[in-house]
């Protein structure tokens, strides 16, 4: 097979945060597939076909990317952030598992700067000690699993980065997540709401969990709940390296 398939992360929003490796892959591509707003970040040019699709068409998108690469295309599947963090890399390998005829393809996964890391950098160092990441979308897993993971992460005193907190189709999920963490005794922990990091409308707010409201987050917001020792120093928020 002469084609290649690259799964690339575009970072959190700013072109300045796209890695040179990803930029080179985009420049060499014949086909780019992805969720429409992410594909729109790639400028059109001669010899390049853009294939935007809906947010819930991951497996179809992955299968089409494999087919195009098997036909000789230099194909790039784009995600925001990092493609291996709640994004397209897993979908591509799931599709590949169902299509053994394409397993000889040359496939690369190119990392990107995640929303979690970009948000943490803007805030200071809230992930400076042990942390975890939880996707609050229940589209692909039951809410009971999300709630169990939140409770266990709170019990273990992890800082928690929460992706996809609140959407129009899931307005109550984030409210429930906040309630779970309050019930777990996290009410005085600092919570960072980082919206549209690196974009022109970037906004960061930090409050205690007891003062956090569901309306403070949407699908462009990355939420970081600090651990029990996370503190402020001036306008910065950080997690001490030492556990007391």
Secondary structure, 3 states (H helix, E strand, C coil): CCCEEEEEECECCCHHHCCHHHHHHHHHCCEEEEEHHHHCCCCCCCCCEEEEECCCCHHHHHHHHHHHHHCCCEEEEEECECCCCCCHHHHHHHHHHCCHHHCCCEEEEECCCCHHHHHHHHHEECCCCCEEEEECCCCCCCHHHHHHHHHHHHHCCCEEEEECCCECCECCHHHHHHHHHHHCCCCCCEEEEEECCCCCCCEEEEEEHHHCCHHHCCCCEEEEECCCCCEEECCEEECCCCCC
